[in-house]
Structure formats: structure tokens, C-alpha cells
Amino acid sequence: MKRPIRLLTTLVGIDENLSLWRYRHALMVHRMIGAKIGTGGSSGQDYLRRTVEAHRVFLDSFNLSTYLIPRSMLPALPAEVREQLGFRWNA
């Protein structure tokens, strides 16, 4: 992958799909057993519904957009740093 954002986006997508699966599973369990006690003595559907938010794998990546700064507000990098990072080219 050329850009780290692609990796982060892919990981967030995987986490989102897992959460959707958990949520749909909780809905199916609610449809099947209602509010009865679940297998293993859990609270059934309510337990499954709570696990959707409680077991996010990449929660930090989901919250990353909170800390993104618009490109227009980024300070200019010193020329030395730009060269070390490989952000130079001949125009």
C-alpha cells in the first residue's frame, strides 16, 4: 500500500463489518428467543447488543478523524524536514 490512510481505511472497514455482523446477529437472536436468557446464562439479546460497541477492534482508528487537521491549517514544514521525508521534487 502506498499510503497509510489506505491501511487505516481497510482496518476500519473490517471493524465496521464485524460490528454490523454482531448487530445483525443480536437482531436475529432477539427475533428467535426474544428477551429470554441466552446460552451460557448470558442476558441473551441485550448482551449481544452491548458487545457491538464494547468490542470494537480498531476503536482508535474510528476516532482518528476527530484529530485530523485540514490541510490548509497545517504549518509549513522546514525545508530540511521536507527533504528528509522525501517531499521534494523539481518543478
Gaussian input, Z-matrix of N, CA and C with variables (Angstrom, degrees):
# hf/3-21g

backbone

0 1
 N
 C     1     B1
 C     2     B2     1     A1
 N     3     B3     2     A2     1     D1
 C     4     B4     3     A3     2     D2
 C     5     B5     4     A4     3     D3
 N     6     B6     5     A5     4     D4
 C     7     B7     6     A6     5     D5
 C     8     B8     7     A7     6     D6
 N     9     B9     8     A8     7     D7
 C    10    B10     9     A9     8     D8
 C    11    B11    10    A10     9     D9
 N    12    B12    11    A11    10    D10
 C    13    B13    12    A12    11    D11
 C    14    B14    13    A13    12    D12
 N    15    B15    14    A14    13    D13
 C    16    B16    15    A15    14    D14
 C    17    B17    16    A16    15    D15
 N    18    B18    17    A17    16    D16
 C    19    B19    18    A18    17    D17
 C    20    B20    19    A19    18    D18
 N    21    B21    20    A20    19    D19
 C    22    B22    21    A21    20    D20
 C    23    B23    22    A22    21    D21
 N    24    B24    23    A23    22    D22
 C    25    B25    24    A24    23    D23
 C    26    B26    25    A25    24    D24
 N    27    B27    26    A26    25    D25
 C    28    B28    27    A27    26    D26
 C    29    B29    28    A28    27    D27
 N    30    B30    29    A29    28    D28
 C    31    B31    30    A30    29    D29
 C    32    B32    31    A31    30    D30
 N    33    B33    32    A32    31    D31
 C    34    B34    33    A33    32    D32
 C    35    B35    34    A34    33    D33
 N    36    B36    35    A35    34    D34
 C    37    B37    36    A36    35    D35
 C    38    B38    37    A37    36    D36
 N    39    B39    38    A38    37    D37
 C    40    B40    39    A39    38    D38
 C    41    B41    40    A40    39    D39
 N    42    B42    41    A41    40    D40
 C    43    B43    42    A42    41    D41
 C    44    B44    43    A43    42    D42
 N    45    B45    44    A44    43    D43
 C    46    B46    45    A45    44    D44
 C    47    B47    46    A46    45    D45
 N    48    B48    47    A47    46    D46
 C    49    B49    48    A48    47    D47
 C    50    B50    49    A49    48    D48
 N    51    B51    50    A50    49    D49
 C    52    B52    51    A51    50    D50
 C    53    B53    52    A52    51    D51
 N    54    B54    53    A53    52    D52
 C    55    B55    54    A54    53    D53
 C    56    B56    55    A55    54    D54
 N    57    B57    56    A56    55    D55
 C    58    B58    57    A57    56    D56
 C    59    B59    58    A58    57    D57
 N    60    B60    59    A59    58    D58
 C    61    B61    60    A60    59    D59
 C    62    B62    61    A61    60    D60
 N    63    B63    62    A62    61    D61
 C    64    B64    63    A63    62    D62
 C    65    B65    64    A64    63    D63
 N    66    B66    65    A65    64    D64
 C    67    B67    66    A66    65    D65
 C    68    B68    67    A67    66    D66
 N    69    B69    68    A68    67    D67
 C    70    B70    69    A69    68    D68
 C    71    B71    70    A70    69    D69
 N    72    B72    71    A71    70    D70
 C    73    B73    72    A72    71    D71
 C    74    B74    73    A73    72    D72
 N    75    B75    74    A74    73    D73
 C    76    B76    75    A75    74    D74
 C    77    B77    76    A76    75    D75
 N    78    B78    77    A77    76    D76
 C    79    B79    78    A78    77    D77
 C    80    B80    79    A79    78    D78
 N    81    B81    80    A80    79    D79
 C    82    B82    81    A81    80    D80
 C    83    B83    82    A82    81    D81
 N    84    B84    83    A83    82    D82
 C    85    B85    84    A84    83    D83
 C    86    B86    85    A85    84    D84
 N    87    B87    86    A86    85    D85
 C    88    B88    87    A87    86    D86
 C    89    B89    88    A88    87    D87
 N    90    B90    89    A89    88    D88
 C    91    B91    90    A90    89    D89
 C    92    B92    91    A91    90    D90
 N    93    B93    92    A92    91    D91
 C    94    B94    93    A93    92    D92
 C    95    B95    94    A94    93    D93
 N    96    B96    95    A95    94    D94
 C    97    B97    96    A96    95    D95
 C    98    B98    97    A97    96    D96
 N    99    B99    98    A98    97    D97
 C   100   B100    99    A99    98    D98
 C   101   B101   100   A100    99    D99
 N   102   B102   101   A101   100   D100
 C   103   B103   102   A102   101   D101
 C   104   B104   103   A103   102   D102
 N   105   B105   104   A104   103   D103
 C   106   B106   105   A105   104   D104
 C   107   B107   106   A106   105   D105
 N   108   B108   107   A107   106   D106
 C   109   B109   108   A108   107   D107
 C   110   B110   109   A109   108   D108
 N   111   B111   110   A110   109   D109
 C   112   B112   111   A111   110   D110
 C   113   B113   112   A112   111   D111
 N   114   B114   113   A113   112   D112
 C   115   B115   114   A114   113   D113
 C   116   B116   115   A115   114   D114
 N   117   B117   116   A116   115   D115
 C   118   B118   117   A117   116   D116
 C   119   B119   118   A118   117   D117
 N   120   B120   119   A119   118   D118
 C   121   B121   120   A120   119   D119
 C   122   B122   121   A121   120   D120
 N   123   B123   122   A122   121   D121
 C   124   B124   123   A123   122   D122
 C   125   B125   124   A124   123   D123
 N   126   B126   125   A125   124   D124
 C   127   B127   126   A126   125   D125
 C   128   B128   127   A127   126   D126
 N   129   B129   128   A128   127   D127
 C   130   B130   129   A129   128   D128
 C   131   B131   130   A130   129   D129
 N   132   B132   131   A131   130   D130
 C   133   B133   132   A132   131   D131
 C   134   B134   133   A133   132   D132
 N   135   B135   134   A134   133   D133
 C   136   B136   135   A135   134   D134
 C   137   B137   136   A136   135   D135
 N   138   B138   137   A137   136   D136
 C   139   B139   138   A138   137   D137
 C   140   B140   139   A139   138   D138
 N   141   B141   140   A140   139   D139
 C   142   B142   141   A141   140   D140
 C   143   B143   142   A142   141   D141
 N   144   B144   143   A143   142   D142
 C   145   B145   144   A144   143   D143
 C   146   B146   145   A145   144   D144
 N   147   B147   146   A146   145   D145
 C   148   B148   147   A147   146   D146
 C   149   B149   148   A148   147   D147
 N   150   B150   149   A149   148   D148
 C   151   B151   150   A150   149   D149
 C   152   B152   151   A151   150   D150
 N   153   B153   152   A152   151   D151
 C   154   B154   153   A153   152   D152
 C   155   B155   154   A154   153   D153
 N   156   B156   155   A155   154   D154
 C   157   B157   156   A156   155   D155
 C   158   B158   157   A157   156   D156
 N   159   B159   158   A158   157   D157
 C   160   B160   159   A159   158   D158
 C   161   B161   160   A160   159   D159
 N   162   B162   161   A161   160   D160
 C   163   B163   162   A162   161   D161
 C   164   B164   163   A163   162   D162
 N   165   B165   164   A164   163   D163
 C   166   B166   165   A165   164   D164
 C   167   B167   166   A166   165   D165
 N   168   B168   167   A167   166   D166
 C   169   B169   168   A168   167   D167
 C   170   B170   169   A169   168   D168
 N   171   B171   170   A170   169   D169
 C   172   B172   171   A171   170   D170
 C   173   B173   172   A172   171   D171
 N   174   B174   173   A173   172   D172
 C   175   B175   174   A174   173   D173
 C   176   B176   175   A175   174   D174
 N   177   B177   176   A176   175   D175
 C   178   B178   177   A177   176   D176
 C   179   B179   178   A178   177   D177
 N   180   B180   179   A179   178   D178
 C   181   B181   180   A180   179   D179
 C   182   B182   181   A181   180   D180
 N   183   B183   182   A182   181   D181
 C   184   B184   183   A183   182   D182
 C   185   B185   184   A184   183   D183
 N   186   B186   185   A185   184   D184
 C   187   B187   186   A186   185   D185
 C   188   B188   187   A187   186   D186
 N   189   B189   188   A188   187   D187
 C   190   B190   189   A189   188   D188
 C   191   B191   190   A190   189   D189
 N   192   B192   191   A191   190   D190
 C   193   B193   192   A192   191   D191
 C   194   B194   193   A193   192   D192
 N   195   B195   194   A194   193   D193
 C   196   B196   195   A195   194   D194
 C   197   B197   196   A196   195   D195
 N   198   B198   197   A197   196   D196
 C   199   B199   198   A198   197   D197
 C   200   B200   199   A199   198   D198
 N   201   B201   200   A200   199   D199
 C   202   B202   201   A201   200   D200
 C   203   B203   202   A202   201   D201
 N   204   B204   203   A203   202   D202
 C   205   B205   204   A204   203   D203
 C   206   B206   205   A205   204   D204
 N   207   B207   206   A206   205   D205
 C   208   B208   207   A207   206   D206
 C   209   B209   208   A208   207   D207
 N   210   B210   209   A209   208   D208
 C   211   B211   210   A210   209   D209
 C   212   B212   211   A211   210   D210
 N   213   B213   212   A212   211   D211
 C   214   B214   213   A213   212   D212
 C   215   B215   214   A214   213   D213
 N   216   B216   215   A215   214   D214
 C   217   B217   216   A216   215   D215
 C   218   B218   217   A217   216   D216
 N   219   B219   218   A218   217   D217
 C   220   B220   219   A219   218   D218
 C   221   B221   220   A220   219   D219
 N   222   B222   221   A221   220   D220
 C   223   B223   222   A222   221   D221
 C   224   B224   223   A223   222   D222
 N   225   B225   224   A224   223   D223
 C   226   B226   225   A225   224   D224
 C   227   B227   226   A226   225   D225
 N   228   B228   227   A227   226   D226
 C   229   B229   228   A228   227   D227
 C   230   B230   229   A229   228   D228
 N   231   B231   230   A230   229   D229
 C   232   B232   231   A231   230   D230
 C   233   B233   232   A232   231   D231
 N   234   B234   233   A233   232   D232
 C   235   B235   234   A234   233   D233
 C   236   B236   235   A235   234   D234
 N   237   B237   236   A236   235   D235
 C   238   B238   237   A237   236   D236
 C   239   B239   238   A238   237   D237
 N   240   B240   239   A239   238   D238
 C   241   B241   240   A240   239   D239
 C   242   B242   241   A241   240   D240
 N   243   B243   242   A242   241   D241
 C   244   B244   243   A243   242   D242
 C   245   B245   244   A244   243   D243
 N   246   B246   245   A245   244   D244
 C   247   B247   246   A246   245   D245
 C   248   B248   247   A247   246   D246
 N   249   B249   248   A248   247   D247
 C   250   B250   249   A249   248   D248
 C   251   B251   250   A250   249   D249
 N   252   B252   251   A251   250   D250
 C   253   B253   252   A252   251   D251
 C   254   B254   253   A253   252   D252
 N   255   B255   254   A254   253   D253
 C   256   B256   255   A255   254   D254
 C   257   B257   256   A256   255   D255
 N   258   B258   257   A257   256   D256
 C   259   B259   258   A258   257   D257
 C   260   B260   259   A259   258   D258
 N   261   B261   260   A260   259   D259
 C   262   B262   261   A261   260   D260
 C   263   B263   262   A262   261   D261
 N   264   B264   263   A263   262   D262
 C   265   B265   264   A264   263   D263
 C   266   B266   265   A265   264   D264
 N   267   B267   266   A266   265   D265
 C   268   B268   267   A267   266   D266
 C   269   B269   268   A268   267   D267
 N   270   B270   269   A269   268   D268
 C   271   B271   270   A270   269   D269
 C   272   B272   271   A271   270   D270

   B1=1.4541
   B2=1.5183
   B3=1.2821
   B4=1.4522
   B5=1.5198
   B6=1.2917
   B7=1.4645
   B8=1.5241
   B9=1.3213
   B10=1.4755
   B11=1.5299
   B12=1.3273
   B13=1.4754
   B14=1.5182
   B15=1.3276
   B16=1.4742
   B17=1.5261
   B18=1.3214
   B19=1.4594
   B20=1.5196
   B21=1.3315
   B22=1.4647
   B23=1.5260
   B24=1.3204
   B25=1.4608
   B26=1.5248
   B27=1.3221
   B28=1.4652
   B29=1.5216
   B30=1.3335
   B31=1.4684
   B32=1.5262
   B33=1.3168
   B34=1.4746
   B35=1.5234
   B36=1.3196
   B37=1.4701
   B38=1.5227
   B39=1.3360
   B40=1.4645
   B41=1.5197
   B42=1.3242
   B43=1.4645
   B44=1.5274
   B45=1.3130
   B46=1.4654
   B47=1.5221
   B48=1.3298
   B49=1.4649
   B50=1.5274
   B51=1.3317
   B52=1.4646
   B53=1.5312
   B54=1.3266
   B55=1.4738
   B56=1.5250
   B57=1.3328
   B58=1.4744
   B59=1.5252
   B60=1.3409
   B61=1.4611
   B62=1.5329
   B63=1.3318
   B64=1.4713
   B65=1.5210
   B66=1.3363
   B67=1.4653
   B68=1.5260
   B69=1.3284
   B70=1.4691
   B71=1.5238
   B72=1.3216
   B73=1.4639
   B74=1.5339
   B75=1.3291
   B76=1.4707
   B77=1.5255
   B78=1.3402
   B79=1.4725
   B80=1.5253
   B81=1.3219
   B82=1.4524
   B83=1.5338
   B84=1.3336
   B85=1.4642
   B86=1.5245
   B87=1.3283
   B88=1.4719
   B89=1.5233
   B90=1.3177
   B91=1.4615
   B92=1.5267
   B93=1.3493
   B94=1.4631
   B95=1.5251
   B96=1.3459
   B97=1.4793
   B98=1.5209
   B99=1.3148
   B100=1.4597
   B101=1.5185
   B102=1.3204
   B103=1.4577
   B104=1.5307
   B105=1.3385
   B106=1.4691
   B107=1.5251
   B108=1.3153
   B109=1.4625
   B110=1.5306
   B111=1.3294
   B112=1.4585
   B113=1.5141
   B114=1.3227
   B115=1.4589
   B116=1.5259
   B117=1.2893
   B118=1.4568
   B119=1.5132
   B120=1.3296
   B121=1.4565
   B122=1.5175
   B123=1.3378
   B124=1.4740
   B125=1.5231
   B126=1.3158
   B127=1.4679
   B128=1.5253
   B129=1.3257
   B130=1.4606
   B131=1.5174
   B132=1.3061
   B133=1.4624
   B134=1.5176
   B135=1.3056
   B136=1.4656
   B137=1.5250
   B138=1.3259
   B139=1.4685
   B140=1.5246
   B141=1.3135
   B142=1.4653
   B143=1.5288
   B144=1.3217
   B145=1.4690
   B146=1.5305
   B147=1.3194
   B148=1.4676
   B149=1.5292
   B150=1.3288
   B151=1.4636
   B152=1.5238
   B153=1.3221
   B154=1.4691
   B155=1.5280
   B156=1.3112
   B157=1.4706
   B158=1.5238
   B159=1.3098
   B160=1.4674
   B161=1.5238
   B162=1.3241
   B163=1.4604
   B164=1.5229
   B165=1.3229
   B166=1.4611
   B167=1.5134
   B168=1.3160
   B169=1.4559
   B170=1.5277
   B171=1.3196
   B172=1.4590
   B173=1.5276
   B174=1.3247
   B175=1.4582
   B176=1.5207
   B177=1.3319
   B178=1.4659
   B179=1.5229
   B180=1.3260
   B181=1.4693
   B182=1.5176
   B183=1.3433
   B184=1.4625
   B185=1.5231
   B186=1.3276
   B187=1.4608
   B188=1.5210
   B189=1.3161
   B190=1.4548
   B191=1.5296
   B192=1.3102
   B193=1.4691
   B194=1.5255
   B195=1.3304
   B196=1.4570
   B197=1.5296
   B198=1.3318
   B199=1.4626
   B200=1.5279
   B201=1.3177
   B202=1.4614
   B203=1.5211
   B204=1.2988
   B205=1.4611
   B206=1.5235
   B207=1.3310
   B208=1.4658
   B209=1.5344
   B210=1.3224
   B211=1.4614
   B212=1.5250
   B213=1.3230
   B214=1.4663
   B215=1.5351
   B216=1.3296
   B217=1.4591
   B218=1.5306
   B219=1.3274
   B220=1.4571
   B221=1.5224
   B222=1.3129
   B223=1.4691
   B224=1.5253
   B225=1.3254
   B226=1.4662
   B227=1.5284
   B228=1.3305
   B229=1.4562
   B230=1.5221
   B231=1.3094
   B232=1.4586
   B233=1.5353
   B234=1.3344
   B235=1.4651
   B236=1.5247
   B237=1.3187
   B238=1.4671
   B239=1.5305
   B240=1.2995
   B241=1.4634
   B242=1.5256
   B243=1.3361
   B244=1.4635
   B245=1.5298
   B246=1.3300
   B247=1.4657
   B248=1.5236
   B249=1.3265
   B250=1.4614
   B251=1.5226
   B252=1.3202
   B253=1.4757
   B254=1.5209
   B255=1.3278
   B256=1.4605
   B257=1.5121
   B258=1.3332
   B259=1.4595
   B260=1.5152
   B261=1.2830
   B262=1.4681
   B263=1.5160
   B264=1.2794
   B265=1.4637
   B266=1.5111
   B267=1.2920
   B268=1.4570
   B269=1.5147
   B270=1.3229
   B271=1.4634
   B272=1.5115
   A1=108.82
   A2=115.60
   A3=119.85
   A4=111.98
   A5=116.21
   A6=119.03
   A7=110.93
   A8=115.42
   A9=118.68
   A10=112.32
   A11=117.07
   A12=119.50
   A13=110.93
   A14=117.32
   A15=119.80
   A16=110.65
   A17=116.01
   A18=119.94
   A19=110.47
   A20=116.78
   A21=120.49
   A22=111.20
   A23=116.60
   A24=120.99
   A25=110.63
   A26=116.68
   A27=120.37
   A28=111.08
   A29=116.85
   A30=120.19
   A31=111.52
   A32=116.60
   A33=120.25
   A34=109.55
   A35=117.13
   A36=120.69
   A37=111.77
   A38=116.39
   A39=120.19
   A40=109.95
   A41=116.64
   A42=120.90
   A43=110.76
   A44=116.12
   A45=120.41
   A46=110.70
   A47=116.85
   A48=119.96
   A49=111.67
   A50=117.63
   A51=120.06
   A52=111.02
   A53=115.72
   A54=119.92
   A55=110.66
   A56=116.19
   A57=119.37
   A58=110.54
   A59=116.10
   A60=119.37
   A61=110.30
   A62=116.74
   A63=120.41
   A64=111.11
   A65=116.08
   A66=120.14
   A67=110.66
   A68=116.44
   A69=119.63
   A70=111.23
   A71=116.51
   A72=120.51
   A73=110.01
   A74=116.42
   A75=120.13
   A76=110.74
   A77=116.83
   A78=119.67
   A79=111.28
   A80=116.20
   A81=120.25
   A82=110.83
   A83=116.72
   A84=120.77
   A85=109.88
   A86=116.85
   A87=119.96
   A88=110.21
   A89=116.59
   A90=120.99
   A91=110.29
   A92=116.79
   A93=120.65
   A94=113.48
   A95=117.23
   A96=118.58
   A97=112.97
   A98=117.34
   A99=120.03
   A100=110.98
   A101=117.31
   A102=122.01
   A103=112.27
   A104=116.75
   A105=120.57
   A106=110.46
   A107=114.52
   A108=121.81
   A109=108.22
   A110=115.65
   A111=120.40
   A112=112.52
   A113=114.86
   A114=119.49
   A115=108.89
   A116=116.58
   A117=121.27
   A118=113.10
   A119=117.37
   A120=120.69
   A121=115.24
   A122=117.18
   A123=119.16
   A124=109.52
   A125=115.65
   A126=119.55
   A127=111.85
   A128=116.50
   A129=121.17
   A130=113.40
   A131=114.43
   A132=121.36
   A133=112.14
   A134=117.70
   A135=120.64
   A136=111.24
   A137=116.41
   A138=120.92
   A139=110.57
   A140=116.47
   A141=120.59
   A142=111.18
   A143=116.68
   A144=120.56
   A145=110.79
   A146=116.31
   A147=119.73
   A148=112.56
   A149=117.30
   A150=119.90
   A151=112.29
   A152=117.40
   A153=119.69
   A154=109.82
   A155=117.56
   A156=120.87
   A157=112.79
   A158=116.57
   A159=119.81
   A160=113.60
   A161=117.78
   A162=120.14
   A163=112.69
   A164=116.76
   A165=119.80
   A166=108.07
   A167=117.59
   A168=121.49
   A169=110.72
   A170=117.17
   A171=121.75
   A172=110.80
   A173=116.64
   A174=121.48
   A175=111.98
   A176=116.97
   A177=120.17
   A178=111.11
   A179=116.74
   A180=119.81
   A181=111.11
   A182=117.11
   A183=120.43
   A184=110.38
   A185=116.51
   A186=121.25
   A187=113.51
   A188=117.58
   A189=122.13
   A190=112.30
   A191=117.47
   A192=119.80
   A193=112.14
   A194=117.28
   A195=121.24
   A196=111.02
   A197=115.35
   A198=120.26
   A199=113.93
   A200=117.80
   A201=119.87
   A202=110.63
   A203=115.57
   A204=122.34
   A205=107.74
   A206=118.56
   A207=119.38
   A208=109.96
   A209=115.91
   A210=121.34
   A211=111.63
   A212=117.50
   A213=120.95
   A214=112.25
   A215=117.50
   A216=120.78
   A217=113.03
   A218=117.81
   A219=120.69
   A220=110.36
   A221=117.51
   A222=119.29
   A223=109.64
   A224=115.76
   A225=120.40
   A226=109.46
   A227=116.00
   A228=120.43
   A229=109.91
   A230=117.72
   A231=119.19
   A232=109.66
   A233=116.61
   A234=121.78
   A235=111.53
   A236=117.25
   A237=121.47
   A238=111.25
   A239=117.10
   A240=121.81
   A241=109.53
   A242=116.65
   A243=121.32
   A244=110.46
   A245=116.74
   A246=121.19
   A247=111.05
   A248=117.34
   A249=120.92
   A250=111.85
   A251=116.11
   A252=120.48
   A253=112.19
   A254=116.94
   A255=119.88
   A256=113.06
   A257=118.24
   A258=121.71
   A259=111.21
   A260=117.98
   A261=119.44
   A262=109.09
   A263=115.13
   A264=122.03
   A265=108.22
   A266=115.70
   A267=120.82
   A268=108.97
   A269=115.83
   A270=119.82
   A271=110.73
   D1=135.60
   D2=-178.17
   D3=-78.84
   D4=-34.60
   D5=-173.80
   D6=-120.76
   D7=136.84
   D8=177.69
   D9=-60.30
   D10=-29.20
   D11=-178.89
   D12=-62.47
   D13=-31.76
   D14=177.73
   D15=-65.19
   D16=-42.19
   D17=177.89
   D18=-62.98
   D19=-46.74
   D20=179.62
   D21=-61.94
   D22=-42.12
   D23=179.65
   D24=-63.36
   D25=-40.70
   D26=178.34
   D27=-64.83
   D28=-43.90
   D29=179.17
   D30=-63.53
   D31=-41.32
   D32=178.33
   D33=-65.10
   D34=-38.30
   D35=177.59
   D36=-62.68
   D37=-41.88
   D38=177.62
   D39=-62.66
   D40=-45.11
   D41=179.65
   D42=-62.89
   D43=-40.63
   D44=179.14
   D45=-62.97
   D46=-43.14
   D47=179.13
   D48=-65.66
   D49=-38.11
   D50=175.57
   D51=-62.95
   D52=-41.14
   D53=179.66
   D54=-65.97
   D55=-40.61
   D56=177.71
   D57=-62.87
   D58=-41.16
   D59=178.41
   D60=-62.10
   D61=-45.02
   D62=179.34
   D63=-60.68
   D64=-42.55
   D65=-178.91
   D66=-65.32
   D67=-45.44
   D68=178.77
   D69=-64.22
   D70=-35.45
   D71=177.07
   D72=-64.07
   D73=-42.33
   D74=178.05
   D75=-62.45
   D76=-39.67
   D77=177.63
   D78=-64.04
   D79=-42.29
   D80=179.50
   D81=-63.62
   D82=-42.53
   D83=178.72
   D84=-62.79
   D85=-41.54
   D86=178.67
   D87=-62.00
   D88=-40.00
   D89=178.97
   D90=-66.05
   D91=-37.05
   D92=-175.12
   D93=-80.88
   D94=-44.98
   D95=-174.34
   D96=-117.69
   D97=-4.65
   D98=179.94
   D99=67.59
   D100=-134.51
   D101=-177.37
   D102=-98.44
   D103=17.68
   D104=179.80
   D105=-68.06
   D106=165.03
   D107=175.26
   D108=-65.79
   D109=137.22
   D110=-179.25
   D111=-83.08
   D112=-179.96
   D113=178.33
   D114=-65.99
   D115=145.64
   D116=-179.74
   D117=75.85
   D118=8.48
   D119=177.61
   D120=83.95
   D121=8.43
   D122=178.48
   D123=-72.24
   D124=171.95
   D125=179.80
   D126=-81.77
   D127=16.42
   D128=173.76
   D129=69.33
   D130=-127.17
   D131=-174.69
   D132=-58.64
   D133=-39.32
   D134=-179.52
   D135=-62.49
   D136=-41.74
   D137=177.41
   D138=-61.74
   D139=-46.65
   D140=-179.02
   D141=-62.91
   D142=-40.52
   D143=179.95
   D144=-63.33
   D145=-40.29
   D146=179.00
   D147=-68.11
   D148=-30.25
   D149=-179.13
   D150=-69.12
   D151=-20.73
   D152=179.18
   D153=-57.17
   D154=-48.49
   D155=179.98
   D156=-83.71
   D157=-31.40
   D158=-174.32
   D159=-73.43
   D160=-24.92
   D161=-174.16
   D162=-117.15
   D163=43.12
   D164=173.23
   D165=-69.10
   D166=133.20
   D167=-177.31
   D168=-80.67
   D169=-43.83
   D170=-176.08
   D171=-116.70
   D172=50.81
   D173=-177.43
   D174=-58.01
   D175=-39.95
   D176=179.27
   D177=-61.07
   D178=-38.86
   D179=178.14
   D180=-67.69
   D181=-36.80
   D182=176.42
   D183=-60.56
   D184=-38.78
   D185=-177.04
   D186=-85.80
   D187=-2.79
   D188=-175.85
   D189=-59.51
   D190=-36.59
   D191=-177.67
   D192=-61.95
   D193=-20.19
   D194=176.73
   D195=-61.18
   D196=-31.40
   D197=-172.86
   D198=-102.55
   D199=2.06
   D200=-179.65
   D201=-72.01
   D202=139.37
   D203=179.78
   D204=-107.25
   D205=134.30
   D206=177.52
   D207=-58.17
   D208=141.19
   D209=-177.95
   D210=-54.27
   D211=-35.24
   D212=-178.48
   D213=-66.40
   D214=-19.68
   D215=-178.47
   D216=-98.21
   D217=-2.08
   D218=179.89
   D219=-72.43
   D220=138.00
   D221=176.46
   D222=-71.76
   D223=153.73
   D224=178.85
   D225=-69.05
   D226=139.18
   D227=176.70
   D228=-80.28
   D229=140.16
   D230=173.87
   D231=-60.43
   D232=148.42
   D233=-176.88
   D234=-55.53
   D235=-39.49
   D236=-179.52
   D237=-61.55
   D238=-43.38
   D239=-180.00
   D240=-68.32
   D241=-42.24
   D242=179.31
   D243=-57.59
   D244=-42.22
   D245=179.96
   D246=-66.93
   D247=-41.95
   D248=179.74
   D249=-64.06
   D250=-33.03
   D251=-179.87
   D252=-83.53
   D253=-9.27
   D254=179.60
   D255=83.52
   D256=22.18
   D257=-179.48
   D258=-94.24
   D259=42.30
   D260=-179.73
   D261=-127.11
   D262=148.71
   D263=176.90
   D264=-159.90
   D265=161.85
   D266=178.88
   D267=-90.81
   D268=121.71
   D269=-178.67
   D270=-96.61

